[in-house]
Amino acid sequence: MSQARVPLSSTAIAPLPQYSIMEIAGLDAERFLQGQTSAQVSLADGEFAPLTAFCSPKGRVLANGQLMRVDETRYWLLLDIGMADPLHAQLAKYAPFYKVEITQPATRVFGVLGEDAAAQVESQLDMTAPATWAMAQSDDALILRHPGPIPRFMVIAPEDAALSAWKAFESSATPIGNAVWRLQDIQAGLAWLGDTQRDSYLPQMINWEALGGISFRKGCYTGQEVVARAHFRGQVKKRLLRAQLENDTLPALGTPVHDANGKSQGDVVCAALNADGKAEVLAIITQRDEPRELNVDGVPLKRLALPYAIERVDPESMSLQA
C-alpha cells in the first residue's frame, strides 16, 4: 500500500534523511551570508526562517535551502543532503576572508505530520508550534513548519536529542517512511534540488521568487545580476510544473519530459506516489504560450494546479507574518 494512503487524521512521524544541516557561525556570519545568498539575511531573526538560494556567478542554483538564525552569530541552513558537501566546498573558498566557520553538525531531522501535528509538537516538545516558514527552538531542538495539504513540522536536533524526541512522539504518533513527506513537498510545489541538478537552473525556474526565496531589495550577492535581470526583463524560460502520471511507476530524478514530437521539454526533479497510487511529480519545463501534450517515458503527463500564483512574493512582507 502506498504510504500516501496512511490515514493522517491523527499524527505520523517520518525520518527525513534526505536533508542535512550546515552551520555558518562567527562574528561575520551575517555579512558573509549576505554576499552569498538570495535571502535578506537580516530577516532570519530567530522566528522567520526564509527560503534562500546560493548561486553561481551565472545565476544558476548551487543549492537551495532554508535559513535559520539559531543565535546572534550562528545560522543553520537546511538543504538536500546531496548538496551539503559541494556547497560547503564552494563557501569554503570565501570563508578565510571573514571571521566565520562553516561546519556540518551531527544532527538528525524528522517530520511530524497530521491534523493533530501542531498539538503533538507543543505537547511533546513544550514549544509553541510556529507558523509556516517560521521556527521555534529550545535548548534541545528546533522546529520548522512547512506548507502542504496536511499540517507538518520538521524537528531538527543533535543526534541524541533527536532520538529522545522521536521516542517521545512514538507514544502517540505512527512511524512511517518519508514518501508521504515527499508527496507533501510536491503538492506544496516545493522543490529541493539535489546534486545531479546542481548549477542547472535559475532560482526562478523552481518558482523560488513565488515562495519568497529571493529578495529583490537587498544588495549584491553572487549571481544577483543574472537573477535580477531575468526577473525584471521576464527572461525566465523554464518553470516548475506540478503534474500526475497515469501509472504507479516513479520516474527517476532527471528523467526527460517530452512533447508529442519526442522533443525534450524539461526534466523531473521530484516524484512520489499519491493516495490513488499514481505518480505525482514536479518537473522543470520550458515555457510555451500554446498548450502541449507532454509525457514521461511515453506516459501522459496531466498538469495539476500549484497552490500559489507564479508572481513575486517579497520575503520582507512574509517576515511580518511569521
C-alpha positions as CSV (number, residue, x, y, z in Angstrom):
1,M,0.0,0.0,0.0
2,S,1.2,3.5,-0.9
3,Q,2.4,5.4,2.2
4,A,0.1,8.2,1.0
5,R,-2.9,6.0,1.8
6,V,-1.9,6.0,5.5
7,P,-4.6,8.0,7.3
8,L,-3.3,11.2,8.7
9,S,-6.3,12.3,10.7
10,S,-4.0,11.5,13.7
11,T,-0.3,12.1,13.8
12,A,2.6,10.4,11.9
13,I,6.3,10.8,12.2
14,A,8.8,10.2,9.4
15,P,12.6,10.1,9.3
16,L,13.9,12.7,6.8
17,P,17.5,11.6,6.0
18,Q,17.3,13.4,2.7
19,Y,18.0,16.7,4.5
20,S,21.2,18.0,6.0
21,I,22.2,20.9,8.2
22,M,25.1,23.3,7.6
23,E,26.2,25.7,10.2
24,I,27.7,29.1,9.5
25,A,29.0,30.7,12.7
26,G,31.2,33.6,13.7
27,L,31.3,37.4,14.1
28,D,31.0,37.9,10.4
29,A,28.4,35.2,9.7
30,E,25.6,37.6,8.7
31,R,27.8,39.7,6.5
32,F,29.3,36.6,4.9
33,L,25.9,35.1,4.1
34,Q,24.6,38.4,2.8
35,G,27.1,38.3,0.0
36,Q,26.4,34.7,-0.9
37,T,22.7,34.0,-0.8
38,S,19.4,35.3,-2.3
39,A,17.9,35.8,1.2
40,Q,17.9,39.1,3.0
41,V,19.8,37.6,5.9
42,S,18.7,40.1,8.5
43,L,15.1,38.7,8.1
44,A,16.3,35.4,9.6
45,D,15.7,36.7,13.1
46,G,15.1,33.6,15.2
47,E,11.4,33.5,14.2
48,F,11.1,33.9,10.4
49,A,13.2,31.3,8.6
50,P,13.4,32.4,4.9
51,L,14.0,30.2,1.9
52,T,17.2,31.0,0.1
53,A,19.4,30.0,-2.8
54,F,23.1,30.0,-3.3
55,C,24.0,30.7,-6.9
56,S,27.0,30.6,-9.3
57,P,28.1,33.9,-11.0
58,K,25.9,32.9,-13.9
59,G,22.9,32.8,-11.6
60,R,22.4,29.0,-11.5
61,V,21.4,27.4,-8.2
62,L,24.3,25.6,-6.4
63,A,21.9,24.8,-3.5
64,N,18.5,25.9,-2.3
65,G,17.5,25.8,1.3
66,Q,16.0,27.4,4.4
67,L,18.0,29.8,6.6
68,M,17.6,29.8,10.4
69,R,19.2,32.1,12.9
70,V,19.9,30.0,16.0
71,D,21.7,32.7,18.0
72,E,23.3,36.1,17.5
73,T,26.3,34.8,15.5
74,R,25.2,31.4,14.3
75,Y,23.0,30.3,11.4
76,W,21.7,26.9,10.3
77,L,21.0,26.1,6.7
78,L,18.6,23.2,5.8
79,L,19.3,21.7,2.4
80,D,19.3,18.5,0.4
81,I,21.9,16.2,1.7
82,G,23.5,15.8,-1.7
83,M,24.1,19.5,-1.9
84,A,25.8,19.8,1.5
85,D,29.4,18.8,0.6
86,P,29.6,20.7,-2.7
87,L,28.1,23.9,-1.1
88,H,30.5,23.5,1.8
89,A,33.4,23.4,-0.6
90,Q,32.1,26.4,-2.5
91,L,31.6,28.6,0.5
92,A,35.0,27.5,2.0
93,K,36.7,29.4,-0.9
94,Y,35.4,32.7,0.6
95,A,35.4,31.9,4.3
96,P,39.1,32.8,5.0
97,F,38.3,36.4,4.3
98,Y,35.7,36.5,7.1
99,K,35.5,35.7,10.8
100,V,33.4,32.7,10.1
101,E,33.4,28.9,10.4
102,I,31.4,26.5,8.3
103,T,30.6,23.1,9.6
104,Q,28.1,20.3,9.2
105,P,27.0,19.5,12.8
106,A,25.8,16.0,13.8
107,T,22.1,16.5,13.6
108,R,19.0,14.4,12.7
109,V,15.9,15.6,11.0
110,F,12.4,14.1,11.2
111,G,8.9,15.2,10.3
112,V,5.7,15.3,12.3
113,L,2.6,15.5,10.2
114,G,-1.2,15.1,10.5
115,E,-4.2,17.0,11.5
116,D,-3.1,17.0,15.2
117,A,0.6,17.7,14.4
118,A,0.7,21.1,16.0
119,A,-0.9,19.9,19.2
120,Q,1.5,17.0,19.4
121,V,4.6,19.2,18.7
122,E,3.5,21.5,21.5
123,S,2.8,18.6,23.9
124,Q,6.0,16.6,23.2
125,L,8.5,19.4,22.8
126,D,7.0,22.0,25.1
127,M,7.2,24.7,22.4
128,T,4.6,26.8,20.6
129,A,4.1,25.5,17.1
130,P,5.4,28.1,14.6
131,A,3.6,29.5,11.6
132,T,4.5,28.4,8.1
133,W,8.1,29.4,7.2
134,A,8.8,30.2,10.9
135,M,10.8,28.5,13.5
136,A,10.8,27.8,17.2
137,Q,13.6,26.4,19.3
138,S,14.6,25.2,22.7
139,D,17.9,24.0,24.2
140,D,17.2,20.6,22.7
141,A,15.6,21.1,19.3
142,L,14.5,23.4,16.6
143,I,11.1,23.2,14.8
144,L,10.1,24.4,11.3
145,R,6.7,24.5,9.8
146,H,6.4,23.8,6.1
147,P,3.4,24.3,3.8
148,G,1.3,21.4,2.4
149,P,-2.2,20.0,2.3
150,I,-1.6,18.4,5.8
151,P,-0.1,20.3,8.7
152,R,3.5,19.4,9.0
153,F,6.6,20.2,11.1
154,M,10.2,19.4,10.8
155,V,12.2,18.6,14.0
156,I,16.0,19.3,13.9
157,A,18.2,18.3,16.8
158,P,21.6,16.9,17.8
159,E,21.5,13.1,17.3
160,D,20.9,12.1,20.9
161,A,18.2,14.7,21.4
162,A,16.6,13.8,18.1
163,L,16.4,10.1,19.2
164,S,14.8,11.1,22.5
165,A,12.3,13.3,20.8
166,W,11.4,10.5,18.3
167,K,10.8,8.1,21.1
168,A,8.6,10.6,22.8
169,F,6.5,11.0,19.7
170,E,6.2,7.2,19.2
171,S,3.9,7.0,22.2
172,S,1.2,9.0,20.3
173,A,2.2,9.0,16.6
174,T,2.6,6.4,13.9
175,P,6.1,6.0,12.4
176,I,6.0,5.9,8.6
177,G,8.6,6.3,5.8
178,N,9.4,9.6,4.2
179,A,7.4,9.1,1.0
180,V,4.4,11.0,2.4
181,W,6.7,13.9,3.2
182,R,8.0,14.0,-0.4
183,L,4.4,13.9,-1.6
184,Q,3.6,16.9,0.6
185,D,6.5,18.8,-0.9
186,I,5.3,18.0,-4.4
187,Q,1.7,19.1,-3.5
188,A,3.1,22.3,-2.0
189,G,5.1,23.0,-5.1
190,L,8.4,22.9,-3.1
191,A,11.4,21.5,-4.9
192,W,14.6,20.7,-3.1
193,L,17.3,20.3,-5.7
194,G,19.9,17.5,-5.4
195,D,23.5,17.1,-6.5
196,T,22.6,16.0,-10.1
197,Q,20.6,19.2,-10.6
198,R,23.3,21.5,-9.2
199,D,24.3,24.5,-11.4
200,S,21.5,23.9,-13.8
201,Y,18.6,26.3,-13.1
202,L,17.9,29.9,-12.2
203,P,16.1,30.1,-8.8
204,Q,13.0,31.4,-10.7
205,M,12.9,28.1,-12.6
206,I,12.0,26.4,-9.3
207,N,9.4,29.2,-8.6
208,W,11.7,30.4,-5.8
209,E,10.5,34.1,-6.1
210,A,6.9,32.9,-5.8
211,L,7.8,31.2,-2.5
212,G,9.6,34.3,-1.1
213,G,13.1,32.7,-1.6
214,I,14.6,35.7,-3.4
215,S,14.9,39.2,-2.0
216,F,15.0,41.8,-4.8
217,R,15.6,44.6,-2.3
218,K,19.0,43.5,-1.0
219,G,22.5,44.4,-2.1
220,C,24.9,42.4,-4.2
221,Y,25.3,38.6,-3.8
222,T,26.9,36.1,-6.1
223,G,24.7,35.7,-9.2
224,Q,22.4,38.5,-8.3
225,E,22.8,40.4,-11.6
226,V,21.7,37.5,-13.7
227,V,18.8,36.6,-11.3
228,A,17.6,40.2,-11.2
229,R,17.9,40.7,-15.0
230,A,15.9,37.5,-15.6
231,H,13.1,38.8,-13.3
232,F,12.9,42.4,-14.5
233,R,13.2,41.5,-18.2
234,G,10.9,38.5,-18.0
235,Q,13.6,36.1,-19.3
236,V,12.7,33.0,-17.3
237,K,12.4,30.4,-20.0
238,K,11.6,27.4,-17.7
239,R,9.2,26.9,-14.8
240,L,8.4,24.3,-12.1
241,L,5.3,22.3,-13.0
242,R,3.2,20.0,-10.9
243,A,1.7,17.0,-12.6
244,Q,0.5,13.5,-12.4
245,L,1.3,10.4,-14.4
246,E,-1.4,7.8,-15.1
247,N,0.7,4.9,-13.7
248,D,2.3,3.8,-10.5
249,T,5.9,3.8,-11.7
250,L,8.0,6.6,-10.2
251,P,10.3,8.2,-12.8
252,A,13.9,8.7,-11.7
253,L,15.1,12.2,-11.0
254,G,16.3,13.8,-14.2
255,T,14.0,11.7,-16.4
256,P,13.2,13.8,-19.5
257,V,9.8,15.2,-20.2
258,H,8.9,15.0,-23.9
259,D,6.3,16.6,-26.1
260,A,4.3,14.7,-28.7
261,N,7.1,15.0,-31.2
262,G,9.6,13.4,-28.9
263,K,11.4,16.6,-28.2
264,S,12.7,17.1,-24.7
265,Q,10.9,19.9,-22.8
266,G,12.4,19.5,-19.4
267,D,13.2,17.1,-16.5
268,V,11.6,15.5,-13.5
269,V,13.0,16.9,-10.2
270,C,10.8,15.1,-7.7
271,A,8.4,12.2,-7.7
272,A,6.1,10.3,-5.2
273,L,3.0,8.1,-5.2
274,N,-0.3,9.8,-4.1
275,A,-3.2,8.2,-2.3
276,D,-4.6,6.8,-5.6
277,G,-1.4,5.0,-6.3
278,K,-0.5,7.5,-9.1
279,A,2.9,9.1,-9.5
280,E,2.9,12.9,-8.8
281,V,5.9,14.8,-10.0
282,L,7.5,18.2,-10.0
283,A,9.2,18.9,-13.3
284,I,11.0,21.9,-14.7
285,I,9.5,22.6,-18.2
286,T,10.3,25.0,-21.0
287,Q,7.5,27.7,-21.1
288,R,5.3,27.9,-24.2
289,D,2.3,30.1,-24.9
290,E,0.4,27.3,-26.6
291,P,-0.8,24.2,-24.6
292,R,1.2,21.0,-25.3
293,E,0.7,17.3,-24.6
294,L,3.6,16.1,-22.5
295,N,4.8,12.7,-21.5
296,V,7.4,10.9,-19.4
297,D,8.6,7.6,-20.9
298,G,5.5,7.7,-23.1
299,V,3.1,8.1,-20.1
300,P,0.9,11.2,-20.5
301,L,1.6,14.0,-18.0
302,K,-1.6,15.5,-16.5
303,R,-1.0,19.0,-15.2
304,L,-2.1,19.8,-11.7
305,A,-2.6,23.2,-10.1
306,L,0.1,24.7,-7.9
307,P,-1.1,26.1,-4.5
308,Y,0.4,29.5,-5.3
309,A,0.5,32.1,-8.1
310,I,3.6,32.5,-10.2
311,E,4.3,36.0,-9.0
312,R,6.9,37.7,-6.9
313,V,6.5,37.4,-3.1
314,D,8.9,39.6,-1.2
315,P,10.3,37.9,1.9
316,E,10.3,41.2,3.6
317,S,6.5,41.1,3.7
318,M,6.5,37.5,4.8
319,S,8.7,38.2,7.8
320,L,6.0,40.4,9.2
321,Q,3.6,37.5,9.3
322,A,5.9,34.9,10.9
